[in-house]
Amino acid sequence: MNGFDFDIDYVREQFPCLCKTVNGKPAAFLDGPGGTQVPRRVVDRISDYLYYRNANAHGCYKTSKETEALHSEARETFAAFFNCKPEEVAFGESSSGNNFKLALALVRDMKPGDEVIITDIDHECNRSPWRTLQEHGIIVKSVKIDLETYTLDIEDYKSKLSNKTKVVAINWASNATGTVTDVKTMIEMAHAVGALTVIDAVHYAPHKVIDVKNIGTDFLICSAYKFFGPHVGVVYAKAEVLDKVRTIRVLADDNTMVPEKFETGTPNFESICGCAGAIDFIADLGSKHEKYFKEQLTGLSGKRKQIVAGMLAIDTYEEPLAKKLRKELSNIEGITIYGPPEGYERTSTVSFTIAGKNSNDVAKFLAERGIYVWDGDFYAIEITNHVLKLGSQGGLVRVGLAPYNTIDDIERTIKAVSDFCKL
């Protein structure tokens, strides 16, 4: 974007971890897809709760009432993040845990022979819970990947849809290849046969604007620790759909309260406060950069407007860095980059292998130079180990960008990878 000026210094000064060094070199935190670093305001929110408001809910006294108010405020904050109603937001221990709870709830109203569709590109968070339903006689089908574009094969998806399909669980963005899926189209096709839809937005949420009403999904899951927060899973559940779901909870016969019916046990109130702080960090970025996105923000107001502006700023800043990384790495002999061709929508995550080299050895080499990247399958087991068959090579090397990363991080990474290839 012409004229876009991202205030990187303002962002970086909010992350104390960025002062770390490794062997005299500044640490480059390119491990964001496994969990981003955390700004001060998130820790401050958690500390404030634990020091001054720590209590269980539903008491008659002040700290208990404050706890309930903060819980409600966090729902309102995430409602602005998702573009939904506060009563459509629930919190849980993790996205995997939330998805298992959802699968075990939905199967209560399914019968043997009913079908669920998952995909080969998904993280096991959005595969394993549904595959578990095979024990109940549910048939699970998985959509193939078009390896020319690293996108889902839409024709294969069409062939697997039928009036027996009860749930379609789709990945919005791949944590292995950065592929962004056209979930809106796939959701419309699923609804046409009467199926419910579950969108895994764990990797999408840190990089792109979420609008659950626009895509029309029934459920969406994401994890706050992927976008500057603590380890908490967050769920969007369409109110009229969740109202009919017989959830798995302590009060097994009390399935009337939405969204509390999805939250088992006492919520992790302190971390939920931190999650709200993470969204406020994004909104704060939006308030500083919204002047660059006036057209995209037309019709929006309040916190939703700030959040959308913040996510647009993050995406606009990250993408040129990722493009430079992809371009420069692809010029190094022996490197293969896995992901959609240029021109396809994707996240700022870049995954690659080096011919004849184990990916873990690459990651160790980079780590010694203060460059933090991931290696392996990242629980995207089907695509990494079975479709691409990279298990014997140690899987992929994954470089993931966050808004606190710099051009220097990228240039250091390119040079270090080049140096490794010369060994």
Rosetta blueprint (number, residue, H / E / L):
1 M L
2 N L
3 G L
4 F L
5 D L
6 F L
7 D L
8 I H
9 D H
10 Y H
11 V H
12 R H
13 E L
14 Q L
15 F L
16 P H
17 C H
18 L H
19 C H
20 K L
21 T E
22 V E
23 N L
24 G L
25 K E
26 P E
27 A L
28 A E
29 F E
30 L L
31 D E
32 G H
33 P H
34 G H
35 G L
36 T L
37 Q L
38 V L
39 P L
40 R H
41 R H
42 V H
43 V H
44 D H
45 R H
46 I H
47 S H
48 D H
49 Y H
50 L H
51 Y H
52 Y H
53 R L
54 N L
55 A L
56 N L
57 A L
58 H L
59 G L
60 C L
61 Y L
62 K H
63 T H
64 S H
65 K H
66 E H
67 T H
68 E H
69 A H
70 L H
71 H H
72 S H
73 E H
74 A H
75 R H
76 E H
77 T H
78 F H
79 A H
80 A H
81 F H
82 F H
83 N L
84 C L
85 K L
86 P H
87 E H
88 E H
89 V E
90 A E
91 F E
92 G E
93 E L
94 S L
95 S H
96 S H
97 G H
98 N H
99 N H
100 F H
101 K H
102 L H
103 A H
104 L H
105 A H
106 L H
107 V H
108 R H
109 D H
110 M L
111 K L
112 P L
113 G L
114 D L
115 E E
116 V E
117 I E
118 I E
119 T E
120 D L
121 I L
122 D L
123 H L
124 E H
125 C H
126 N H
127 R L
128 S H
129 P H
130 W H
131 R H
132 T H
133 L H
134 Q H
135 E H
136 H H
137 G L
138 I L
139 I E
140 V E
141 K E
142 S E
143 V E
144 K L
145 I E
146 D E
147 L L
148 E L
149 T L
150 Y L
151 T E
152 L E
153 D L
154 I H
155 E H
156 D H
157 Y H
158 K H
159 S H
160 K H
161 L L
162 S L
163 N L
164 K L
165 T E
166 K E
167 V E
168 V E
169 A E
170 I E
171 N E
172 W L
173 A E
174 S L
175 N L
176 A L
177 T L
178 G L
179 T E
180 V E
181 T L
182 D L
183 V H
184 K H
185 T H
186 M H
187 I H
188 E H
189 M H
190 A H
191 H H
192 A H
193 V L
194 G L
195 A L
196 L E
197 T E
198 V E
199 I E
200 D E
201 A L
202 V L
203 H L
204 Y L
205 A L
206 P L
207 H L
208 K L
209 V L
210 I L
211 D L
212 V H
213 K H
214 N H
215 I H
216 G L
217 T L
218 D L
219 F E
220 L E
221 I E
222 C E
223 S E
224 A H
225 Y H
226 K H
227 F L
228 F L
229 G L
230 P L
231 H L
232 V L
233 G E
234 V E
235 V E
236 Y E
237 A E
238 K L
239 A H
240 E H
241 V H
242 L H
243 D L
244 K L
245 V L
246 R L
247 T L
248 I L
249 R L
250 V L
251 L L
252 A L
253 D L
254 D L
255 N L
256 T L
257 M L
258 V L
259 P L
260 E H
261 K H
262 F H
263 E L
264 T L
265 G L
266 T L
267 P L
268 N L
269 F H
270 E H
271 S H
272 I H
273 C H
274 G H
275 C H
276 A H
277 G H
278 A H
279 I H
280 D H
281 F H
282 I H
283 A H
284 D H
285 L H
286 G H
287 S H
288 K H
289 H H
290 E H
291 K H
292 Y H
293 F H
294 K L
295 E L
296 Q L
297 L L
298 T L
299 G L
300 L L
301 S L
302 G H
303 K H
304 R H
305 K H
306 Q H
307 I H
308 V H
309 A H
310 G H
311 M H
312 L H
313 A H
314 I H
315 D H
316 T H
317 Y H
318 E H
319 E H
320 P H
321 L H
322 A H
323 K H
324 K H
325 L H
326 R H
327 K H
328 E H
329 L H
330 S H
331 N L
332 I L
333 E L
334 G L
335 I E
336 T E
337 I E
338 Y E
339 G L
340 P L
341 P L
342 E L
343 G L
344 Y L
345 E L
346 R E
347 T L
348 S L
349 T E
350 V E
351 S E
352 F E
353 T E
354 I E
355 A L
356 G L
357 K L
358 N L
359 S H
360 N H
361 D H
362 V H
363 A H
364 K H
365 F H
366 L H
367 A H
368 E H
369 R L
370 G L
371 I E
372 Y E
373 V L
374 W E
375 D E
376 G E
377 D L
378 F L
379 Y L
380 A L
381 I H
382 E H
383 I H
384 T H
385 N H
386 H H
387 V H
388 L L
389 K L
390 L L
391 G H
392 S H
393 Q H
394 G L
395 G L
396 L E
397 V E
398 R E
399 V E
400 G E
401 L L
402 A L
403 P L
404 Y L
405 N L
406 T L
407 I H
408 D H
409 D H
410 I H
411 E H
412 R H
413 T H
414 I H
415 K H
416 A H
417 V H
418 S H
419 D H
420 F H
421 C H
422 K L
423 L L
